[in-house]
Amino acid sequence: MQRLALNFSRWSVGLLFIFSGLIKANDPLGFGYKLQEYFEVFHLDFLSSWATGIAIFLCTLEIILGGLLLFGFWREKVAKGLFTLIVFFTFLTFVSAAFKVVTSCGCFGDAIPLTPWQSFSKDLILLVLIVYLFLKRKSISPVTENPKVQRWIFIAITSISVLFGLYTYNFLPIIDFLPYKVGTNIPESMKIPEGAAQDEYLIMYQLKNKKTGETKTMSDKDYMKLEVWKDENWEVVGTPERKLLKKGYDVKIKDLMITDASGTDYTKELIENPYYNLIIVAYDLKATNEESINELNALALNAAEQFNIRTVLLTSNSAADADAFSKRKKLFMEVFYADPVPLKSMVRANPGLLLLKNGTVIGKWHHRLTPSFDKLSSNFFSK
């Protein structure tokens, strides 16, 4: 029975750590953005510039510890490492849940979104399993006692983990779980389907008795049912609180609004263009790869001259900064503005390129993999 419990804990923890590490390593920039939220909460903003590097390190550490646990190597060190890591993660998820400072922990990236309390519950279960493994660590048997083989397996796991994180950072996620993945129709993803369930809320009133000073909390339903509103002795004080009872249909894209420099909304016009159009996303022009901007600018010029294709640049910078950048780089494309959050979700690159047609994402590229004009022409424009 003890052997069964040990193997269950070992395989559950090992596989979950590997899965969690791989899912986040698939999108290290996204995990880095989540870490920046935590850094802001704990007033560690000086770490923000290192967020992606820290993200890759944590993903690699998760995969290594999970892999070594399954192989049974260096059980003392692995058990201590797992315990330290899960205590750290449990603390973060508790802070997120209790103080509502980070709405999603990013434990499984965008692949499996979890609420803060779900994340905390998951970490508590893992904590119990890891404590059990720590107490029974001497009973963990390695698959081989050969130090040389153990060392080479460790090097292989570490190398694969690091290279995977670096690859997805320098290019794009292997599997795209983001709302703007290829094949997505953006206008449809911004709508609530007809007949879909809506969010259900309960309104809570704070009531105060004018004569006695007594206070009580009451829902809007009870307020109307008991006809408290007819009693002149009771008055509503403060701002009513809305409590979510049941989550309705979750719109995939809910925060996209594209404007020009004067604030005019161009979202509908740009995302519902029935023809091919190129969207260059550079959420931060101060940190963008300017050499790639030059290449994309040349691509935009050729696309306009030969196929009359519209190209726009989306950024979150101020209109003044964007205008100065556009003049300095002699940009051929139009410049529009959006919040950095949806821009970061469009493509994990700065800059990145999207090809749209009738609102559907036909292609998406990191600036390091930008296709040539001839390739775009033969694969899309000329057909």
N, C-alpha and C positions, 0 to 999 in steps of 0.2 A: 504493500500500500504506500509506504514511504517512497519507494522507487518510482511508483506511478505518479505521485504528487510532485516529486522532484523533476521528472521528465516533462510533466505537463507545464510546470512553471518555467522550466528552461526553454522549451520550444515556444511557448506563448510569448515570453519576454524577448527571446532572441529574434523571432520572426517579426514581432511588432516593431522592435527597434530598427531592424533592417528596412522594413516597409516604410516606417515613418521617415527614416533618413533618406531613402531613395525618392520618396514623394517630394520631400522638400528640396533635395538636391536637383530634382528635375526642374525646379524653378527657384534658384538661389536668390535672384533679384527680388522675387516676391517675398521670400522668407526674410530677406534683408529689410524690405519695407516694413514688415511686421516688427522686426527687432527695433527699428527706429521708433516705432510707437512706444515700445517698452522703455527705450532710452529716454524718451521725452517724459514719460510718467515718472521715472526715477531720477530725473534731472542729470542724465548722463549724455547730454547732447554731443559732447566731445567725441563720443564713440560712433556717431552717426556715419561719419565718412568711412568707418571700418566695417559697417554693417554687413556688406556682402561677403567680405572676407571672413567675418565671424560666423556668418550663416553657413558658408561652405565648411568651415572647421567643425561646427556643431553637427552638421549632417554627416560628415565623415566620421566623427567620433561615435555617433549613434550606430552607423553601419559597422564600424570596427568592433565596438563592444557587443553588438548583437551577433556578429559573425563569430567572434572568439568564444562567446558563451555557448553557441551551438557546437563548436569544435572542442570545447572544454579546455582551452589553453589558458594558462596563467590565471587560474580561478580566483586566487586571492585578489590580484590587481583588478581583474574584470569585475568581480563582485563589488569591490569598493568603488570602482568607476561608475557602475550602474546605479549604485545607491546614491552617490553624490549627484549624478545627473538627474535622477528622478526626484530627489528632494528639491533641486533647483527648479525643475519644470513644475512640480506641484505647487511650489511657492508662487511662481508666476501666474499659473492658472487660477489659484485662489485669489490673488490680488485682482485679476481681471474680472472674476465672477463677483467677488464681494464688493468691490468699489466701482465696477462698471467702467473701467478706464480703457480697456481694449476689448472691443466687441467680439473678436474672434482670435483665438490663440495662434492659429496657423499650424497646429500640430500636424495636420495632414495636408497642408497647403490648400489650394483651391479645389483639390480633388474630392475631399470629404469635409465640408465646412461643419464645424462643431460650435455650439454655443459655449460660453465660458463655463457654465456649470456642467455641461457634458464633458468638457475637456478636464475639468477638475475631478469629476467622478472617474474618468478613465485613468487619470494619473494616480488616484487613490488605490484603485485596483492593482495597477502596476507596482505601486509602492509596497503593497502587501506581498505580492509575488516576489519582488526583489528582496524584501526583508527575509522572506523564507529562504530564498536562494543564498543570501548572505550567511544565514545561520547554518545552512547545510552545504556550504561551499566545499568542504573537504570531501563530500560524497560525490562531487562532480568528476566524472571520469573523462579524460581527454581521448580523442579518437586515435592519437598517436603520442608516444612519449619521446619521439625523436626530436631533439632540439632544432636540428637543421631543417627538418620538414616544417616544424612549427614556425620557425622564422620566415621561411619562404611563403608559407600560407599567409602570415601576417603582412608581409610585404605586398603580396598579390591583392589582398583585400584593401589595404591602404591605398595602393596605386590606382586600383579601379575606382574607388570611392572619390579620390581627389580628381582624377581625370574626368570622371562623369560630371562632377560639379563645375569644373573649369570649362568643359565643353558646352554645357547648357548655359553657362554665364556668357561665354564668348559668342554663342550663336543664339539658339532659341530652345525652349523646352522641347524634349523629345515628344512628349504627349501634352497637348495644349488643353488645359482645363479652364482657360479664361473665357469670359463671355464673348470675346471677339475672335474666336477661333475660326479657321477657314471653314466655309460652308454656312456660317451664321448669317441670317438675315437680320440686320440691325433694327430696322423699323418694327419688325414683328417681335423682336426680343424686348422692345420697349413698351409693348402693349400687354394689358391683362386680357386673356381670352374671354370671349363671351360666356357667361355662366360659371366662370371660375370663382372659387371661394374667396371672399374678402376677409381682411383682418377683422377680428371681433374684439371690441374693447369694452371695458367696464369703467364708467366714470365714477370716481369716488369724491364725495363732497365732505368738506369739513364744516360741521354745523356748530353753532353756538347759541345757547339759550340767553336771550336778552335779560331775563329777570335773575336767573340763578348763576349765570356764567358757566354753566355746564357745557362741555364740548363732547362731540362724538363724531365718528366717521360713518358715513352711510353711502351705499351705492346709489346710482341714479335710478335703478329699477325699484329698490326699496323706497326711495324718496317719493317716487310717483305712486307706487302701490299703496303705501301707508298714508298718502296725501299729506305729507309733512309740510308741503308748500302752502297748505291752507292755514297752518298754525303760525300766527304772526309772532309768537314768542321765539321761534327758531329762525335763524338767518344763516345763509351760506357765507363763510369767511374764507379768505385766501383764494388761490387758484385751484379749481378742480383738477384732480390727478387722473390721468388715463392709464389704465392697466390692461396690457394685452392678454386677452383670455385664450384666443386661438389664432394661430398664424394662418393667414390665407395664402393665396397664390403669390409666390415670390417672383417678381419681375426680374429677369436676368440682367437687363441693362436699365438702371433707374436714375443714374446721375449724370447722363450725358447732355450737355447743352453747349452748343458751339455758337459763338458770337463774333462780330467784327469789332474793330477798335472802339466803336461808339456804343457797343452793347446790343446791337440789333441781332436778333436770333436767326441764325442761318442753319440750324440743325436739320430741319426738314428738307431744305433745298439741297444740302450737301449729301445727306445719307440716302435720299430717295432719287438721286440722279440715275436715270434709266440707262445711261451709257457708261462705258468704262471711265473711271476717274481714279487718280492716284492721290493717296493721302499719306503725306510725310508727317510722322509724329516725332517731335523733338520737345518733350515736356520741359526741358531746361536748356535753353540756348547757351547759357554760360558754361555748361559742362558737356555740350554736345560735341561729337566728332566732326570737326569742320571740314576735314578732307572728304568725308563721306557726304556732307552737305553739298560740296562742290560737285560730286559725282551725281547726286540726286538732282541737282539743279540742271545739269546737262541733260539728264534723262527727261526731266520735265519739259525742257525746251524742244527736244526731238519729238516727244510725244505730242506736243501742241502743234508743231509745224507740220508733221507728217500725218497725224490722225485727229487733230483738233481735240485732243484729250485734255481735260482740265486737271490741274494739279494744285493742291492746297497744302499749306503747312499748318499744323496744329501745335500750339505751344501754350504753356501756362505763364509765360513771362509777361511783364507789363507791355502795353502797346508801345511805349517809348523805347524800351530795350529791344523789342522785336523789330521796330522800324529801323533803329540804328543798325541792328544785325543784318536786316534785309538789304539796306543800302550798302553796307560794307562788303557783303558777299554778292551783291548784284543779283539777288534772287529773282528768278523769273516767275515763281509761283505766288499765289495769293496767300496772305497770312490771316489765320483766324485763331480764336482763343477758347480754351476750355480749362476746366479744373484739372489739376495734375493727377488726381486719383483715377478717373477714367482713361486718361492718356497713358498712364503706366499700365493699365489693364489691356489697352489695345495691342501693344507690342512691347516685349521686354527688351527694349533697345532705345538708345538715344543718340542718333535718330533711328527710326525704323520705318518700313514702307508697307502700306496696305494697298491692295488693288481691289476696288469695289465696282460692282455693276448692279444697278437696280437695288442698291442697299445690301447686297450680299457680299461677304468677304470672299473674294476669289483667290487671293494669295496674300501671304504675309512673309516679310523677310527682315532679318537682322541686317544692319548696315554692312556687316562683314560679308553677307551673302547676297547683296543686292544684285539681281540679274541685269545683264546688259540690255540695252535698248533693243538690239537685234533679237535677243531671246524673248523678251516680252512681246515684241512685234510678231514673231513667228508663232508663239504659243497662244497669244490672246488677240492682239489688235487686228491682225490680218485675217482672222477667221470670221 
